[in-house]
């Protein structure tokens, strides 16, 4: 029984010292960005933007897109996006003005990046980097093979269907670079895990939950040692 108690106390102590950051799953579905609006800071505490006027704002995830990223609403819902079968109706994102664009994640993300895409005219590549703006070390990469256009599930959408793609990686990523035939690719439901569990830097003040766990572990071990040696 004493050995079991000591083991539990040690586990509490280890977890208290390991940091308390917890990865938060996030999916960007681009709903609310607006038709032909730049995405920009929509998911970064700011707004999307339309030169002719009109803005919208989403949940602040600390995520921003370079200026070439635009949201488009499906034509079936009154917009100008000629796509169909999007996983979360009725908005998708594209880069209509060029071939290389980035997504920055200020707090970092880990493990995997996944998304849905439709690209009937050409292929592309998604690269995951350790620095902002597509800089630093290349942590992971995956291809976006060309998808043959089909009239299902939406006969009115040329960019149909949407298929999934993903890439796993190790380390902390802060940006994603999209390249290839991006002017002819639509994206939807980009998913990632925000936050990385790590040991707090030297001098950091532990959170209350960390202090409680540390206290439980320390007191438990002290009690066991006291009974053993006194």
Beta strands, then each sheet from edge to edge (+ up, - down):
strand 1: 24-28
strand 2: 37-38
strand 3: 63-65
strand 4: 70-73
strand 5: 91-94
strand 6: 100-118
strand 7: 124-129
strand 8: 138-144
strand 9: 163-168
strand 10: 173-180
strand 11: 186-194
sheet 1: 1+ 11- 5+ 4- 2+
sheet 2: 1+ 11- 6+ 3-
sheet 3: 1+ 11- 6+ 9-
sheet 4: 1+ 11- 6+ 10- 7+ 8-
end
